[in-house]
Amino acid sequence: MHPLLGSAADSVMRLAMTDAAIELNRPENFFNREISWLAFNQRVLHQALDPRTPLLERLKFMGIFSNNLDEYFMVRVASLLQQIEAGVSKRSPDGLTPAEQLEQIRACLGPLVEQQHSHFYRELRPLLAETGIHLLNYNDLNRTQQRYLDQYFAAQIFPVLTPLAVDPAHPFPHISNLSLNLAVLIQDDSVGEEQFARIKVPNILPRFIELPAKTRRRSQQPIVWMGVPIEQVIAHNLSTLFPGMSVIDWFVFRVTRDADLDVKEDEADDLLLAIEQELRKRRLGAGSVVRLEIEAGSPASILEILMNGMDLDPQDVYALPGLLSLEDLMSLTSLPLPELKDQPWTQVVPKRLRRVQMPVGEDLQRSKPSEESEDIFTVIRQRDLLMHHPYDSFAASVEQFVAQAATDPHVLAIKMTLYRTSGDSPIVQSLMQAAEHGKQVLALVELKARFDEENNITWARRLEKAGVHVVYGLVGLKIHTKVVLVVRQERNQIRRYVHIGTGNYNSKTARIYTDLGLLSCREDLGADISELFNYLTGFSKQRDYRKLLIAPVSLREQMIGLIDREIQHAIAGRPAAIRAKMNSLVDPKIILKLYEASQAGVEIDLIVRGVCCLRPGVPGLSDRIRVISIIGRFLEHSRIFSFHNNGQEEFFIGSADWMTRNLDRRVEAITPIEDEAIAAELRAILDISLADDRLAWDLLPSGEYQLRQPVDPETPHSSQQQFMNRAATTR
């Protein structure tokens, strides 16, 4: 049986065999959220296992899998442990208590991590060596190479190391989050007593120490890079750290701590200060330890010291065969070996924007403005414009929009939300420039964007110093929506221009995340977004919007209403269908409504990249629901919702997934699409994605994901490749 399934297959069989009407809200009708996430990360790992993936990209996915797991433990596992400690026994929709969920997580994780490490050592490491990338062990080196590393240790590593003894006079030291450490057993020969010491591997030095060309042995194999893990260099020079002592043994270990922020917003006088205080705690690693990773074969004596020192149970320990912290392998993907990577993709400037003035961004190669040049506002006035990133250029569209607004003398105000942005964000620079030009500029910065809090605080302070009015969100809600409003004086009228997107205003992720964005000057959208900003910054209690679906105000009710309308069409014998693309599908009420729609005869196709708690394809329950997940070189992040509406198909795009947090605890904006050409483009995106037979996985009723096999192995249908081809030839 598949390791992530448990007894799910049996539940499906019981459902399929019953003749009675199926009760919708039963635990067996839902997949567990945490286990579904592990299934998603397993699909990520498959990219590292798949020989069709270029070698250095396989190494990248190996690192992404490990990095994903770190965040999973720091947030999801930590939350379950907190619930157990607090005595919470509330069951998840699939019927599991927090303790039962943890038990299933541990059962699923063991085989996955074992598969990851086994594949790295048996497959990837030898393949890397064949191509000239030699990651060696210290013991494999010749004496010349070892002598070089010993000298490197003395000059570069030894001065920054601090061995910490553990004995009655020295309490167990604090182990920082995600740090790599050596547990060392030493012995004082004069008394014959074993002692324990901990050495933190300095993260300011490279994880893998490269050997210079002069030390490399001659070989028939090519050598592009050769090196060893830094912890092995330290381990083989322990005698210099403990003179007069005998080193008995050493093992590498690593801890993961609860890193979620605990901010009592309703009690905080200053949210910025409260977040900063919590960030200091995170940097100090104040959260409790939720995972101990240690090299397999570590003696019981070392494990006992570590577990007692960090108050851990045996089930919190993960013994791993070989290198820890495999995400550090991603550093090797920067080696100059283009033949081992995906072919570079240069974002395409949409045709309608190619005559726009003021080129921005390194990826744009355009001539200087001419008499035929247009400003971006002229282009938007002609017709709404849809961008599909990373196929369409983010720099030439979104960044250009904000950059021109910052310098245009007719622009009076710019307002935008910032959930996550890059460290060198051109958009933030444009906002500061706009404020310097005397425009009214508002930036709504979400301080609680997980793991980006510190970055957002830095930019918030810089924006404030430049004269931008910065607002830090609402108590109890995250501002997750992606919107920009530009107010412009045009002759005798005020016109509002808007951008509504599915992704963050982040130039770096815009190169690797698939997202959609709409540029428009429709008055109804401009009025809605104006009122949305009033809701976010003032005391407005606006509930009715002209076009936008806004969470937590009305989005849930309106989505339920759109599904209900398809149900009524089906009951009346009319064609009825729902197609949707999102990151996650978790909300029980939405899932139950989709089950109801399936039973009524609505055909439903869902593209859900990550967590999906809906069980598709169950006879009598969800036999008209199909779910796929697409995992490829770009991270699928766009959200599209399509409702057939008896042939009058309606499309929506925006920032919200069908998750309870998006519908009830975040501010989100979903916009209808009323331009027929844009609707046709969204229809094509869904058609191409649903037909994918290279990157797509079908979710089975059992909970297993099955990778689709190409109809023609010689010409697999990769949706992401097709989008690149379309952008290069038609956009």
Solvent accessible surface area in square Angstrom, and as a share of the most:
residue,aa,sasa,rsa
1,M,164,0.73
2,H,45,0.20
3,P,60,0.38
4,L,11,0.06
5,L,20,0.10
6,G,43,0.41
7,S,75,0.48
8,A,17,0.13
9,A,28,0.22
10,D,72,0.38
11,S,11,0.07
12,V,16,0.09
13,M,112,0.50
14,R,144,0.53
15,L,4,0.02
16,A,43,0.33
17,M,142,0.64
18,T,55,0.32
19,D,151,0.78
20,A,72,0.56
21,A,104,0.81
22,I,19,0.09
23,E,112,0.50
24,L,39,0.20
25,N,97,0.50
26,R,78,0.28
27,P,67,0.42
28,E,37,0.17
29,N,0,0.00
30,F,5,0.02
31,F,24,0.10
32,N,12,0.06
33,R,60,0.22
34,E,5,0.02
35,I,15,0.08
36,S,9,0.06
37,W,44,0.16
38,L,0,0.00
39,A,9,0.07
40,F,17,0.07
41,N,0,0.00
42,Q,38,0.17
43,R,3,0.01
44,V,6,0.04
45,L,0,0.00
46,H,46,0.20
47,Q,11,0.05
48,A,0,0.00
49,L,35,0.18
50,D,8,0.04
51,P,110,0.69
52,R,107,0.39
53,T,10,0.06
54,P,41,0.26
55,L,19,0.09
56,L,1,0.00
57,E,18,0.08
58,R,14,0.05
59,L,1,0.00
60,K,47,0.20
61,F,13,0.05
62,M,0,0.00
63,G,0,0.00
64,I,51,0.26
65,F,0,0.00
66,S,12,0.08
67,N,65,0.33
68,N,29,0.15
69,L,7,0.03
70,D,4,0.02
71,E,74,0.33
72,Y,5,0.02
73,F,4,0.02
74,M,12,0.05
75,V,13,0.07
76,R,68,0.25
77,V,3,0.02
78,A,2,0.02
79,S,39,0.25
80,L,6,0.03
81,L,47,0.23
82,Q,96,0.43
83,Q,57,0.25
84,I,69,0.35
85,E,154,0.69
86,A,80,0.62
87,G,61,0.59
88,V,61,0.35
89,S,83,0.53
90,K,164,0.70
91,R,137,0.50
92,S,26,0.16
93,P,71,0.45
94,D,21,0.11
95,G,19,0.18
96,L,31,0.16
97,T,23,0.13
98,P,2,0.01
99,A,56,0.43
100,E,63,0.28
101,Q,13,0.06
102,L,4,0.02
103,E,120,0.54
104,Q,69,0.31
105,I,1,0.01
106,R,58,0.21
107,A,71,0.55
108,C,7,0.04
109,L,1,0.01
110,G,37,0.36
111,P,66,0.42
112,L,2,0.01
113,V,15,0.09
114,E,92,0.41
115,Q,75,0.33
116,Q,4,0.02
117,H,6,0.03
118,S,27,0.18
119,H,26,0.12
120,F,0,0.00
121,Y,64,0.24
122,R,187,0.68
123,E,81,0.37
124,L,1,0.00
125,R,40,0.14
126,P,61,0.38
127,L,60,0.30
128,L,1,0.01
129,A,22,0.17
130,E,104,0.47
131,T,42,0.24
132,G,0,0.00
133,I,0,0.00
134,H,15,0.07
135,L,7,0.03
136,L,35,0.17
137,N,55,0.28
138,Y,13,0.05
139,N,116,0.59
140,D,75,0.39
141,L,13,0.06
142,N,57,0.29
143,R,132,0.48
144,T,70,0.41
145,Q,0,0.00
146,Q,31,0.14
147,R,111,0.40
148,Y,57,0.22
149,L,0,0.00
150,D,34,0.18
151,Q,110,0.49
152,Y,44,0.17
153,F,3,0.01
154,A,63,0.48
155,A,68,0.53
156,Q,94,0.42
157,I,0,0.00
158,F,86,0.36
159,P,90,0.57
160,V,70,0.40
161,L,17,0.08
162,T,87,0.51
163,P,47,0.30
164,L,64,0.32
165,A,45,0.35
166,V,31,0.18
167,D,43,0.22
168,P,147,0.92
169,A,83,0.64
170,H,91,0.41
171,P,113,0.71
172,F,46,0.19
173,P,19,0.12
174,H,96,0.43
175,I,1,0.00
176,S,24,0.15
177,N,37,0.19
178,L,58,0.29
179,S,10,0.07
180,L,16,0.08
181,N,0,0.00
182,L,0,0.00
183,A,0,0.00
184,V,0,0.00
185,L,14,0.07
186,I,10,0.05
187,Q,49,0.22
188,D,41,0.21
189,D,90,0.46
190,S,95,0.61
191,V,104,0.60
192,G,44,0.43
193,E,103,0.46
194,E,92,0.41
195,Q,64,0.28
196,F,6,0.03
197,A,1,0.01
198,R,14,0.05
199,I,0,0.00
200,K,71,0.30
201,V,9,0.05
202,P,16,0.10
203,N,126,0.65
204,I,134,0.68
205,L,35,0.17
206,P,76,0.47
207,R,29,0.10
208,F,16,0.06
209,I,4,0.02
210,E,82,0.37
211,L,0,0.00
212,P,37,0.23
213,A,76,0.59
214,K,173,0.73
215,T,10,0.06
216,R,52,0.19
217,R,96,0.35
218,R,243,0.89
219,S,61,0.40
220,Q,193,0.86
221,Q,77,0.34
222,P,72,0.45
223,I,49,0.25
224,V,53,0.31
225,W,17,0.06
226,M,5,0.02
227,G,0,0.00
228,V,0,0.00
229,P,1,0.00
230,I,1,0.01
231,E,4,0.02
232,Q,28,0.12
233,V,0,0.00
234,I,0,0.00
235,A,6,0.05
236,H,69,0.31
237,N,13,0.07
238,L,2,0.01
239,S,73,0.47
240,T,71,0.42
241,L,20,0.10
242,F,22,0.09
243,P,107,0.67
244,G,75,0.72
245,M,48,0.22
246,S,42,0.27
247,V,52,0.30
248,I,75,0.38
249,D,54,0.28
250,W,62,0.22
251,F,29,0.12
252,V,5,0.03
253,F,0,0.00
254,R,7,0.03
255,V,0,0.00
256,T,0,0.00
257,R,22,0.08
258,D,18,0.09
259,A,5,0.04
260,D,61,0.32
261,L,34,0.17
262,D,98,0.51
263,V,30,0.17
264,K,116,0.49
265,E,29,0.13
266,D,118,0.61
267,E,125,0.56
268,A,32,0.25
269,D,153,0.79
270,D,71,0.37
271,L,29,0.15
272,L,13,0.06
273,L,84,0.42
274,A,18,0.14
275,I,0,0.00
276,E,31,0.14
277,Q,84,0.38
278,E,26,0.12
279,L,7,0.03
280,R,116,0.43
281,K,103,0.43
282,R,49,0.18
283,R,133,0.48
284,L,129,0.64
285,G,2,0.02
286,A,67,0.52
287,G,20,0.19
288,S,76,0.49
289,V,18,0.10
290,V,4,0.02
291,R,10,0.04
292,L,0,0.00
293,E,13,0.06
294,I,1,0.01
295,E,41,0.18
296,A,54,0.42
297,G,70,0.67
298,S,16,0.10
299,P,46,0.29
300,A,81,0.63
301,S,54,0.35
302,I,0,0.00
303,L,45,0.22
304,E,106,0.47
305,I,52,0.26
306,L,0,0.00
307,M,33,0.15
308,N,108,0.56
309,G,33,0.32
310,M,21,0.09
311,D,133,0.69
312,L,16,0.08
313,D,75,0.39
314,P,97,0.61
315,Q,89,0.40
316,D,14,0.08
317,V,29,0.17
318,Y,30,0.11
319,A,63,0.49
320,L,10,0.05
321,P,52,0.33
322,G,28,0.27
323,L,15,0.07
324,L,2,0.01
325,S,13,0.08
326,L,4,0.02
327,E,27,0.12
328,D,45,0.23
329,L,0,0.00
330,M,70,0.31
331,S,70,0.45
332,L,6,0.03
333,T,31,0.18
334,S,91,0.59
335,L,26,0.13
336,P,108,0.68
337,L,17,0.08
338,P,95,0.60
339,E,125,0.56
340,L,24,0.12
341,K,58,0.25
342,D,34,0.17
343,Q,151,0.67
344,P,124,0.78
345,W,57,0.20
346,T,86,0.50
347,Q,19,0.08
348,V,25,0.14
349,V,19,0.11
350,P,5,0.03
351,K,121,0.51
352,R,60,0.22
353,L,0,0.00
354,R,107,0.39
355,R,132,0.48
356,V,8,0.05
357,Q,67,0.30
358,M,75,0.34
359,P,59,0.37
360,V,39,0.23
361,G,43,0.41
362,E,170,0.76
363,D,48,0.25
364,L,15,0.08
365,Q,162,0.72
366,R,60,0.22
367,S,98,0.63
368,K,176,0.75
369,P,80,0.50
370,S,72,0.46
371,E,180,0.81
372,E,119,0.53
373,S,24,0.16
374,E,37,0.17
375,D,39,0.20
376,I,0,0.00
377,F,0,0.00
378,T,36,0.21
379,V,1,0.00
380,I,1,0.01
381,R,90,0.33
382,Q,111,0.50
383,R,119,0.43
384,D,15,0.08
385,L,11,0.05
386,L,7,0.04
387,M,0,0.00
388,H,12,0.05
389,H,8,0.03
390,P,0,0.00
391,Y,3,0.01
392,D,0,0.00
393,S,0,0.00
394,F,11,0.05
395,A,11,0.09
396,A,0,0.00
397,S,0,0.00
398,V,0,0.00
399,E,11,0.05
400,Q,0,0.00
401,F,0,0.00
402,V,0,0.00
403,A,14,0.11
404,Q,8,0.03
405,A,0,0.00
406,A,0,0.00
407,T,52,0.30
408,D,19,0.10
409,P,114,0.72
410,H,94,0.42
411,V,4,0.02
412,L,79,0.39
413,A,12,0.09
414,I,0,0.00
415,K,55,0.23
416,M,0,0.00
417,T,2,0.01
418,L,4,0.02
419,Y,8,0.03
420,R,66,0.24
421,T,7,0.04
422,S,5,0.03
423,G,48,0.46
424,D,92,0.48
425,S,1,0.01
426,P,54,0.34
427,I,2,0.01
428,V,0,0.00
429,Q,80,0.35
430,S,11,0.07
431,L,0,0.00
432,M,18,0.08
433,Q,75,0.34
434,A,0,0.00
435,A,16,0.12
436,E,128,0.57
437,H,104,0.47
438,G,62,0.59
439,K,24,0.10
440,Q,134,0.59
441,V,9,0.05
442,L,14,0.07
443,A,0,0.00
444,L,0,0.00
445,V,2,0.01
446,E,1,0.00
447,L,0,0.00
448,K,25,0.10
449,A,0,0.00
450,R,68,0.25
451,F,64,0.27
452,D,35,0.18
453,E,4,0.02
454,E,87,0.39
455,N,44,0.22
456,N,3,0.02
457,I,11,0.05
458,T,72,0.42
459,W,8,0.03
460,A,0,0.00
461,R,97,0.36
462,R,105,0.38
463,L,0,0.00
464,E,73,0.33
465,K,178,0.75
466,A,24,0.18
467,G,58,0.56
468,V,5,0.03
469,H,117,0.52
470,V,14,0.08
471,V,26,0.15
472,Y,40,0.15
473,G,18,0.18
474,L,36,0.18
475,V,101,0.58
476,G,50,0.48
477,L,30,0.15
478,K,37,0.16
479,I,1,0.01
480,H,12,0.05
481,T,1,0.00
482,K,3,0.01
483,V,0,0.00
484,V,0,0.00
485,L,2,0.01
486,V,0,0.00
487,V,26,0.15
488,R,19,0.07
489,Q,64,0.29
490,E,22,0.10
491,R,233,0.85
492,N,155,0.79
493,Q,88,0.39
494,I,85,0.43
495,R,64,0.23
496,R,54,0.20
497,Y,0,0.00
498,V,0,0.00
499,H,6,0.03
500,I,1,0.00
501,G,2,0.02
502,T,0,0.00
503,G,8,0.08
504,N,20,0.10
505,Y,4,0.02
506,N,15,0.08
507,S,15,0.10
508,K,108,0.46
509,T,31,0.18
510,A,9,0.07
511,R,137,0.50
512,I,93,0.47
513,Y,54,0.21
514,T,2,0.01
515,D,10,0.05
516,L,2,0.01
517,G,1,0.01
518,L,1,0.01
519,L,0,0.00
520,S,0,0.00
521,C,22,0.13
522,R,48,0.17
523,E,98,0.44
524,D,36,0.18
525,L,0,0.00
526,G,0,0.00
527,A,9,0.07
528,D,0,0.00
529,I,0,0.00
530,S,19,0.12
531,E,40,0.18
532,L,0,0.00
533,F,1,0.01
534,N,73,0.37
535,Y,34,0.13
536,L,2,0.01
537,T,58,0.34
538,G,40,0.39
539,F,203,0.84
540,S,39,0.25
541,K,181,0.77
542,Q,52,0.23
543,R,142,0.52
544,D,117,0.61
545,Y,29,0.11
546,R,128,0.47
547,K,68,0.29
548,L,1,0.01
549,L,8,0.04
550,I,0,0.00
551,A,0,0.00
552,P,45,0.28
553,V,13,0.07
554,S,18,0.12
555,L,2,0.01
556,R,41,0.15
557,E,121,0.54
558,Q,68,0.30
559,M,2,0.01
560,I,36,0.18
561,G,36,0.35
562,L,21,0.11
563,I,0,0.00
564,D,46,0.24
565,R,71,0.26
566,E,0,0.00
567,I,6,0.03
568,Q,103,0.46
569,H,22,0.10
570,A,17,0.13
571,I,113,0.57
572,A,59,0.46
573,G,69,0.66
574,R,98,0.36
575,P,84,0.53
576,A,10,0.08
577,A,28,0.22
578,I,0,0.00
579,R,46,0.17
580,A,0,0.00
581,K,6,0.02
582,M,3,0.01
583,N,10,0.05
584,S,13,0.08
585,L,0,0.00
586,V,19,0.11
587,D,2,0.01
588,P,40,0.25
589,K,130,0.55
590,I,0,0.00
591,I,0,0.00
592,L,37,0.18
593,K,34,0.14
594,L,0,0.00
595,Y,0,0.00
596,E,67,0.30
597,A,0,0.00
598,S,0,0.00
599,Q,75,0.33
600,A,31,0.24
601,G,25,0.24
602,V,0,0.00
603,E,70,0.31
604,I,0,0.00
605,D,30,0.16
606,L,0,0.00
607,I,4,0.02
608,V,0,0.00
609,R,38,0.14
610,G,3,0.03
611,V,10,0.06
612,C,1,0.01
613,C,7,0.04
614,L,0,0.00
615,R,8,0.03
616,P,3,0.02
617,G,29,0.28
618,V,0,0.00
619,P,69,0.43
620,G,42,0.40
621,L,0,0.00
622,S,0,0.00
623,D,71,0.37
624,R,91,0.33
625,I,2,0.01
626,R,103,0.37
627,V,3,0.02
628,I,4,0.02
629,S,0,0.00
630,I,1,0.01
631,I,11,0.06
632,G,6,0.06
633,R,67,0.24
634,F,8,0.03
635,L,63,0.31
636,E,11,0.05
637,H,19,0.09
638,S,1,0.01
639,R,6,0.02
640,I,0,0.00
641,F,1,0.01
642,S,3,0.02
643,F,0,0.00
644,H,52,0.23
645,N,25,0.13
646,N,67,0.34
647,G,48,0.46
648,Q,132,0.58
649,E,48,0.22
650,E,59,0.26
651,F,3,0.01
652,F,12,0.05
653,I,0,0.00
654,G,0,0.00
655,S,0,0.00
656,A,2,0.01
657,D,5,0.03
658,W,2,0.01
659,M,8,0.03
660,T,42,0.24
661,R,68,0.25
662,N,1,0.01
663,L,2,0.01
664,D,61,0.31
665,R,131,0.48
666,R,20,0.07
667,V,0,0.00
668,E,0,0.00
669,A,1,0.00
670,I,0,0.00
671,T,0,0.00
672,P,17,0.10
673,I,15,0.08
674,E,88,0.39
675,D,23,0.12
676,E,139,0.62
677,A,57,0.44
678,I,10,0.05
679,A,9,0.07
680,A,49,0.38
681,E,27,0.12
682,L,0,0.00
683,R,84,0.31
684,A,25,0.19
685,I,2,0.01
686,L,0,0.00
687,D,67,0.35
688,I,16,0.08
689,S,2,0.01
690,L,33,0.17
691,A,57,0.45
692,D,0,0.00
693,D,18,0.09
694,R,33,0.12
695,L,15,0.07
696,A,0,0.00
697,W,25,0.09
698,D,41,0.21
699,L,11,0.06
700,L,50,0.25
701,P,40,0.25
702,S,22,0.14
703,G,14,0.13
704,E,57,0.25
705,Y,21,0.08
706,Q,104,0.46
707,L,28,0.14
708,R,61,0.22
709,Q,133,0.59
710,P,22,0.14
711,V,144,0.83
712,D,64,0.33
713,P,102,0.64
714,E,150,0.67
715,T,95,0.55
716,P,54,0.34
717,H,52,0.23
718,S,20,0.13
719,S,0,0.00
720,Q,3,0.01
721,Q,86,0.38
722,Q,57,0.25
723,F,10,0.04
724,M,11,0.05
725,N,77,0.40
726,R,65,0.24
727,A,2,0.02
728,A,67,0.52
729,T,107,0.62
730,T,83,0.49
731,R,55,0.20
